[in-house]
Amino acid sequence: MKRYLASTEARRKQRTRLRVRAQGKPRLSVFRSGRHIYVQLIDDVLQKTLVSASSIEKIGKSNFKSGSTCEAAHWVGQKIAERALGAGVTSVVFDRAGYRFHGRVKTLAEAARTGGLLF
């Protein structure tokens, strides 16, 4: 019987997510594509997305040249912090989903922290 071996990236992503879920706080999950960046605030206990933001939103599209820039990630970080505080959430756990804490992911995290989220 052959054993399925996931890719290194998939194993890293799963390992990170297991550690993050164990903390019991809402999870700030990031997805980074080639063209855009998306972020969701997820409550794992209720299995529900509380708030979300992305660089694809029309109100943000006019603010930056492309959705794949650090400028767009900064805007998305500010929006998610604003929406999370509006929903009554101040403390979260950052789930970078296996991405390096560098570039757009780091910019998004710093903007969310500046916006008032604690992680």
C-alpha positions as CSV (number, residue, x, y, z in Angstrom):
1,M,0.0,0.0,0.0
2,K,1.5,3.3,-1.0
3,R,1.4,6.2,1.4
4,Y,0.4,9.6,0.1
5,L,3.2,12.1,0.6
6,A,2.0,15.7,0.4
7,S,4.3,18.4,-1.0
8,T,6.6,20.3,1.4
9,E,4.4,23.4,1.0
10,A,1.2,21.5,1.8
11,R,2.8,20.0,5.0
12,R,4.1,23.4,6.1
13,K,0.7,24.9,5.6
14,Q,-1.0,22.2,7.5
15,R,1.5,22.3,10.4
16,T,1.1,26.1,10.7
17,R,-2.7,25.9,10.7
18,L,-2.8,23.2,13.4
19,R,-0.7,25.4,15.7
20,V,-2.8,28.4,15.0
21,R,-6.2,26.7,15.7
22,A,-5.0,25.4,19.0
23,Q,-4.9,28.9,20.5
24,G,-8.7,29.4,20.6
25,K,-8.8,33.0,19.1
26,P,-10.3,34.0,15.8
27,R,-7.9,33.2,12.9
28,L,-6.7,35.9,10.4
29,S,-6.2,33.8,7.4
30,V,-4.3,35.1,4.3
31,F,-4.5,33.9,0.7
32,R,-2.1,35.3,-1.8
33,S,-2.5,34.8,-5.5
34,G,-0.5,36.2,-8.4
35,R,-3.0,39.1,-8.9
36,H,-4.6,39.7,-5.6
37,I,-4.4,39.2,-1.8
38,Y,-7.4,38.0,0.3
39,V,-7.8,37.9,4.1
40,Q,-10.6,36.4,6.3
41,L,-11.2,36.5,10.0
42,I,-12.5,33.0,10.8
43,D,-14.0,31.7,14.1
44,D,-13.0,28.0,14.1
45,V,-15.3,27.2,17.0
46,L,-18.4,28.4,15.2
47,Q,-16.9,27.5,11.8
48,K,-17.9,30.9,10.4
49,T,-16.2,33.7,8.6
50,L,-16.7,36.9,10.6
51,V,-15.3,39.5,8.2
52,S,-13.2,39.5,5.1
53,A,-11.3,41.9,2.8
54,S,-9.5,41.6,-0.5
55,S,-7.7,43.7,-3.1
56,I,-10.4,42.8,-5.6
57,E,-13.1,45.0,-4.0
58,K,-14.3,47.8,-6.2
59,I,-13.9,50.5,-3.5
60,G,-10.2,49.6,-3.2
61,K,-9.4,49.1,-6.8
62,S,-9.1,52.8,-7.6
63,N,-6.6,53.2,-4.7
64,F,-3.8,51.2,-6.2
65,K,-2.4,50.2,-9.6
66,S,-2.5,46.4,-9.1
67,G,-3.9,44.0,-6.6
68,S,-0.5,42.2,-6.3
69,T,1.5,45.1,-4.8
70,C,2.5,45.9,-1.2
71,E,0.4,49.0,-1.5
72,A,-2.7,46.9,-2.1
73,A,-1.8,44.6,0.8
74,H,-1.4,47.6,3.1
75,W,-4.9,48.8,2.1
76,V,-6.4,45.3,2.7
77,G,-4.7,45.1,6.1
78,Q,-6.2,48.4,7.1
79,K,-9.7,47.3,5.9
80,I,-9.6,44.0,7.8
81,A,-8.6,45.8,11.0
82,E,-11.4,48.3,10.6
83,R,-14.0,45.6,9.9
84,A,-12.7,43.4,12.7
85,L,-12.9,46.2,15.3
86,G,-16.4,47.0,14.0
87,A,-17.3,43.3,14.6
88,G,-15.9,43.5,18.2
89,V,-12.8,41.5,17.6
90,T,-9.5,42.9,18.9
91,S,-7.2,39.9,19.4
92,V,-6.5,37.4,16.6
93,V,-4.0,34.7,15.6
94,F,-2.2,35.4,12.3
95,D,-2.4,32.4,9.9
96,R,0.0,33.0,7.1
97,A,-0.9,29.7,5.5
98,G,2.6,28.6,4.8
99,Y,3.6,31.8,3.1
100,R,6.8,33.4,4.2
101,F,6.4,36.4,6.5
102,H,7.8,38.7,3.8
103,G,6.6,41.2,1.2
104,R,2.9,41.4,0.8
105,V,2.1,39.1,3.7
106,K,4.3,41.1,6.1
107,T,2.9,44.4,4.8
108,L,-0.7,43.2,5.4
109,A,0.2,42.1,8.9
110,E,1.8,45.3,9.8
111,A,-1.1,47.3,8.5
112,A,-3.6,45.2,10.5
113,R,-1.5,45.8,13.6
114,T,-1.4,49.5,13.0
115,G,-5.2,49.4,12.5
116,G,-5.6,48.1,16.0
117,L,-5.6,44.3,15.8
118,L,-3.5,42.5,18.4
119,F,-1.4,39.4,17.3
